[in-house]
């Protein structure tokens, strides 16, 4: 996983272009903040170039050519992409530059329409020729920082110049006779996914009919517990062995419990948390 890096110094809030938008996820609405004040140091370019350099066999110009052709000539918007465009419309259409991509004729692109990203293609071609350092130290960096400083952003040349790619060993764990590799700390997602599967590992989930009340009840309990456990995890993201420590704490003693299909009601999240954190 490739992460961005937040700016080292914060400008006064009154100077920032930083405001909330509401994204509607069906039955739920969530606020996100947009504007140049929300921009962090992009890590994807440095990460992709680093992976290509270490593991790639073909020149990056060859690897990127299909994406460049799609961006230059356009690609047909799929149903799923159309759904994402609708979901993210308040973000995608917030700026004239992005409206030119996602609503070129004044209306948001729909499934079957053609989406063209010529500026993206030109930028990527330039970076392939000049090298990714151009983005973090060169003219691109200068222009990005100039826009941020003039229009309410926080990025500085120092922020871009100090970005580093850190390569970590993946988090490894087993589930149902399979070995899984996922994101290690300080990313919380991989460890929490392993945490959830550790909980499910000791439940005879296969005995539950797919989509039945007992099946959904178990999944809901595990998701609620994982969300609670996150509070204990997030504050220790940079602890040296947090992944192994956290997962060892999550060893549940559900072996003696009856399967939910046999009439047992899964314990409450609170009681599960007590067991997980060794309090019961």
N, C-alpha and C positions, 0 to 999 in steps of 0.2 A: 504494500500500500504506500502511496506517495502523499505526503502531507505538505500543507502550506506552513509558513512560519509567520506568526503575528509580528507586527512592527515593534521595534525595541522601545521607541518613545511614543507617547500618546499626546496628540494635540488637544487643546481645550475643546470640549463638546460643541461650543458655539461656533467653532471654525469648521466643523465636519459636515459633509454631506452624508448623513447617516439616519435613515428613517425606516419605520416598520411597514411591512406589507402583510396582508392576511392571505394565507394559502388554505384553501378549503379541500380537505381530504374526505369528502363524503360527509360522514357524521361528525367529523372533528375539524376544527379550525386552528391553525398554528401561525404564530407571528414569526416572521423572519425580517432581518434588517438588511437593507441594500444601500447602494450609493458608494461613491469612491471611499468613504470612510470605513466601509466594510471589507475593503480589499487587503489581503495579506500577500506575502511573498509567494508566488506560484512555485510549487515544487515539482509539478508534473513534467515540465520540460527537462529539468536537470535529471530527474529520475529516469525518464524514457531514454534520454541520450546515454546515461550511465549503463542501463541494462543492455542497450544495443552495443555499446563499446565492449562490455565484458562477455556477453553471451551471443551476440549476433554473428552470423556468418556472411550475410550479404551487406553491401553498403546501405547506409540509412536512406540514401536517395532511392534505392530500389524498393526497400521495405515500405517507404512512405508513399510511393507512387499511386497505389490504389486510392488512398485517402486523399491525395492531392487532386486526382482526377474527379473524385466525388465532389470535393469542395469547389473546384473550378467549373465543372460542367453541370453540377447539381445532382441531387439524389431524390428519389421519390419518397415522400414522407409516408411511413407506415402507420398502421392504426395505433400502435403503442406509442410511437413518437408523437402523433397527434394528441393522444391522451396526455402525454407529458407536457406538451406545449400549452394545452388548456390548463392543466394543473398549475403550471409555472407562469402563466400569462402576466400576472402583476410584476414579475421579475423580468421576464424576457422582453416585455414591451415598455419598460420603464425609461429607456434611453432611445434617442433617435437612431443611434448606430445599431442597436440590436433590433429595433423595429424594422430597419432596412433588411434584416435577415429573416425575421420570423413573421413579419407582416408587410412584405414589400409592396403590396397593392392596397394597404390600409386595413386589411382584414387578416387575422391570424391564419397561418398556413393550416390546411386540413389534410387528412389522409388522401394520398393521390397527387397532391401538389408537389412542385419541385422546389427544393431548398438549395440555395446557392450561397457559398461562403468564399468569395473571391479574395477578400482581404486576408482571411485566415490562411488560404493557400499561398498567397504571396509571402506572408510572414514566415510560414513554415519552410518554403523554398529558400528564403533568405537565410534562415537559421541553419539549414542543412549545408549551405555553401559556406557561411561565415563561421559556424560553430556556435554551440549553445552558450558559450561564454559571452557572446554578443548580447544575449538577453539580460544577463546579470551584471555585465560590466561595460557594455558598449553603448552604441547610439540608441538601441531599443530601451535600455535601462534609463538613459537620460530622458527620453521622451515620456516614458511611463511615470517617472518621478516628477517631471515637470507638470504633467497633467494632475497628478495627485496633489501636489503642493498648491497648485493654482485653483483647483476645483473641489477642495474639501476632503482630500485623501490624507493618509498618514505615512505612506511609504517614503523611504529615503534611499539614497544611493548606498548608504551603509547597510541597510536592511538587505538589499539585493546582493551586495558584494559578499555578505557573510553567510548566505545560504549554503548549506552543505547537505550532500546526500549521505545518509547513514544506512549501511547495510546490516541487517540483523538476521539472526537465524530464526526460522519460522517456529511458531509454537506447535508442538507435536503432541497429539493425544489419540486415544483409540475409542472407537464406538462401534458396536455390533460387528466385531471382527475386522473392522477397517481402520487403517491408520490415516488420520486427517492432519493436514498441515494448514495453518491459518496465521493471521497477523499476530505477532508477539507484542508484548508491552513495549512502549507506552500506549499503543492503541488498546482501547478497552474492548473493542468489538470481538476480537478473536478469543480472548480469555473468557468473556461472558458467554459466548457461544459454547465454548468447551464446558463452562459451568452448567449451562442448561442441559447439555447432553449427558453430563455426569449425573444429573438428577434423573433424567429419563432412563439412564442405563440400568438402574436397579428396579425399574417398574416393568411389569409384564405388559408393555404397551401393545404388543401384538394380539393380546387376548381381547383388547377393546375393539369393537366394530368401528371402522373408519368413519369419523364424523358423528359417532354416537355421543350421547350426553356425557358418558363416563370418559370417553376419549378427549372431548373438548374440555372437560373439567380438569383433567390431568394437565393438559397443555396450558390452560389458563393459569393453574396454580404454579407451574414451573416458570412461566413468563413473569408472573407477579413476583415470585421469589427472586428471580434473576434481577429484576428491576430494583428490588430492595437491596440485594447484595451489592449492586453497583455502588451504592453509597459508601460501602466499606472499601471498595476497590479504588475508586477514582482518586481518593486522597493519597494513595500510595503508588501512583503510576510509575514513578521513577525509582522505587525501591528495587534493589538489585535483582532479587529472585521473586518478585511479586507474582509472576505467573504461576510458578510451581507452588508457592506458599498459598496463594488464594485457592488454587484448585485442590490442594490437600485439605484445606479447611472445609471444602464443600463435600467431603465424603459423608454421604447420608447413610443412616442405619435404617433403610427402608426394607431390608431383606426379610424381616420377620412380618412385615405388614401384609395384609391381604391385598390382592389385586383389586382395583376399582371395579372390575367386572363381577366380583364376587360380593358386591354390596358395600364395600368399604368406601367411606368418603375420604378423599385425600385430606391430610392435615391442613390446617390454616397456614397462611404464609408466615404468620408470626411464629408458630410452633416449628415450622420448617427452618426458619431463620435461626431459632435457638439451637436446633440440632446441627445446622451447618456451621455455625460459629462456635460450637462447643459449649453452649450455655445450658443444655438440657441434660 
